Amino acid sequence: MALLNVLAVNAGSSSLKLRLLDTSDEVLASSDIPSAGGQIDHPTVADTVRRFPHVNAVGHRFVHGGRRFLSSVRINADVLRELEALTDLAPLHQPMALAVFRTVSDVLPDVPSVACFDTAFHASMPDEAATYAIPERWRGELGVRRYGFHGLAHSYLARRATDFLGTRAGLRIVTCQLGAGASLAAVRDGRSLDTTMGFTPLEGLVMATRSGDVDPGALLWLHEHAGLEIDEISDALEHRSGVFGLAGTADMRDVLTRAASGDARADLAVGVYVHRLSGAIASMAAALGGIDAIVFSGGVGENALAVRARAAERLAFLGVAIDVRRNASSGDREITADGSGVKAFVIAAREELELVRDVRRILGPAPR
């Protein structure tokens, strides 16, 4: 008998998502509770969980598992201490996830909990993809490496795309999780071989308010010659850069509307976004030795059809082409143009299904 009802707890940067799923993965209850800057109303969380019926197990999303947690694990006192010790690696996300864990555990003290990690999916990356060309002490003693993030989303997207494509050996998929935070993963046979985020979620693509890749020499110059302090640089890269820094708004819908009406600033923002995105997809294809499918997901990936279309145009040399009518439709779907050598899909990332899947794998087949 499968675990009856599993509560998926997904603490994100803008909201806490609570989803209670039954044995058929049907949602029995759900709630989205706003969060800002790692702050959330914990009494509201507690009251919400109390209203959820018959919770038999809980799966908590943690952004960072460090070098210690390479797969999901049942939470006990020792695991909790190690999770707390990883806070320095994810200071914006880990504290809130830990606080939410304590709140939920207070309400459900006898219900087992499992920690599921965004970094775990990328633990399979080969050393050449995970290693920075930096001094040995930084890599070894200090643990500076490319961890990757959004692993729960990328894992689900690759599995869901396989449902469309049919399982076959060597299947090469580039998953594009394009939300407020954005990253790609190169997935072959369900394993991550490369990704765009690195030591922190700041590396890689242009995002809503995060810069993505910036020459580290430019940041040193800003500190040494422009007098900007580290805290100011950090805040700007996290909260005042990306699409917001280019267009004055982080909402891609507004940016696309303005760009279509001739707004030069918005047009530049879309151009930079698509340039980085298409180049990174090509890089992921190189890591895979080719590409069979691309998956678009997240707020931008699912809703900004112009971004998908412009990226596909730039990737035509790889055999990518999408159909205009299919691109404008809705739901999980294939948007490939007839004759395209690479399949293209739009799929909503359901991280709660990955959480629940791991909870059942860790806790076994019977309620505890």
Helices and strands as residue ranges (DSSP letters): E 6-11, E 15-21, E 27-34, H 42-51, E 57-62, E 73-74, H 77-85, G 87-89, H 94-107, E 113-117, G 120-124, H 127-130, H 136-139, H 151-165, E 172-178, E 182-188, E 191-195, H 216-224, H 230-239, H 242-247, H 252-260, H 264-288, E 293-297, H 298-303, H 305-314, G 316-318, H 324-327, E 333-334, E 343-346, H 351-363
